[in-house]
Amino acid sequence: MMTLEQAQLNIDHWIKTVGVRYFSELTNLGILMEEVGELSRLMVRKYGEQSFKESDKNRELADEMADVLWVLICLANQTGVNLTQALEKNFEKKNIRDATRHLNNEKLQQAVEGTNIQS
């Protein structure tokens, strides 16, 4: 199984050997927005009310998510962000800030109760 650290190293190696060099940070930000848009388009068609167009039918959710992750990792590499450390810090932040927030959210409780009724 690949870790985030290994993914960052693998992508850096691929970019520097196959991809020649990184696109600029701003170009990669634009590409990230494009990839998120493609993921959104597929999610809306798969889980929302929109119907599939022919051009969307062969797209895979996992592939679209991997495209988003790839460009995000490129940006992390370019800006010196260690994603493993960043994610660990993010968990700490959420565990402190949201320790009881979601447990006390009536809207979430209603959704859970509604799910139990349907089960």
C-alpha positions in Angstrom: 0.0 0.0 0.0 1.3 3.4 -1.0 1.7 6.1 1.7 1.2 9.8 1.1 4.9 10.2 1.5 5.6 7.6 -1.1 3.0 9.1 -3.4 4.7 12.5 -3.1 8.1 10.9 -3.9 6.7 8.8 -6.8 5.0 11.8 -8.4 8.0 14.0 -8.0 10.1 11.3 -9.7 7.6 10.9 -12.5 7.3 14.7 -13.1 11.1 15.1 -13.3 11.7 12.1 -15.6 8.6 11.7 -17.7 6.8 15.0 -17.3 10.1 17.0 -17.8 9.2 19.6 -15.1 6.3 20.8 -13.0 3.9 23.2 -14.4 3.8 26.5 -12.5 1.9 26.6 -9.2 -0.8 28.8 -10.8 -1.1 26.5 -13.8 -1.5 23.5 -11.5 -4.1 25.4 -9.4 -6.1 25.9 -12.6 -5.6 22.2 -13.5 -6.8 21.2 -10.0 -10.0 23.3 -10.5 -10.5 21.5 -13.9 -10.1 18.1 -12.3 -12.4 18.9 -9.4 -14.9 20.1 -12.0 -14.7 16.8 -13.8 -15.2 14.9 -10.5 -18.1 17.1 -9.7 -19.7 16.5 -13.1 -19.5 12.7 -12.6 -20.8 12.9 -9.0 -23.8 15.0 -10.1 -24.7 12.5 -12.8 -24.1 9.4 -10.7 -25.6 10.6 -7.4 -27.6 13.6 -8.4 -30.5 14.2 -10.7 -28.6 14.9 -13.9 -28.6 12.2 -16.6 -25.4 11.0 -18.2 -24.2 12.3 -21.6 -22.5 9.8 -23.9 -19.1 11.5 -23.2 -19.6 10.9 -19.4 -20.6 7.2 -19.5 -17.2 5.6 -19.5 -15.6 7.8 -16.8 -14.8 6.2 -13.5 -15.1 7.9 -10.1 -11.8 6.5 -8.8 -9.9 7.8 -11.8 -11.4 11.3 -11.4 -10.5 11.3 -7.7 -7.0 10.1 -8.5 -6.6 13.0 -11.0 -7.5 15.4 -8.3 -5.1 13.8 -5.8 -2.3 13.8 -8.4 -2.5 17.5 -9.0 -2.9 18.2 -5.3 0.2 16.2 -4.6 2.0 18.2 -7.4 1.1 21.4 -5.6 2.2 20.0 -2.3 5.6 19.1 -3.8 6.0 22.5 -5.4 5.2 24.4 -2.2 7.1 22.2 0.2 4.1 20.8 2.0 4.5 17.4 3.6 1.0 16.0 3.2 1.5 13.3 5.8 2.3 15.9 8.5 -0.4 18.2 7.2 -3.0 15.5 7.4 -1.9 14.5 10.9 -2.1 18.1 12.1 -5.5 18.4 10.4 -6.8 15.4 12.4 -5.5 17.0 15.6 -7.3 20.2 14.8 -10.6 18.5 14.0 -10.4 16.3 17.0 -10.1 19.3 19.2 -12.4 21.7 17.4 -15.1 19.1 16.5 -14.9 16.8 19.5 -18.6 17.1 20.3 -19.7 19.5 17.5 -21.1 16.7 15.2 -22.4 14.6 18.1 -24.5 17.5 19.2 -25.7 18.5 15.7 -29.5 17.9 15.6 -29.5 17.8 11.8 -27.1 14.9 11.8 -29.0 13.1 14.5 -32.2 13.4 12.5 -30.5 11.9 9.4 -29.2 9.0 11.5 -32.6 8.4 13.1 -34.2 8.6 9.6 -31.7 6.0 8.4 -32.5 3.7 11.3 -36.3 3.9 10.5 -35.7 2.9 6.9 -33.4 0.0 7.9 
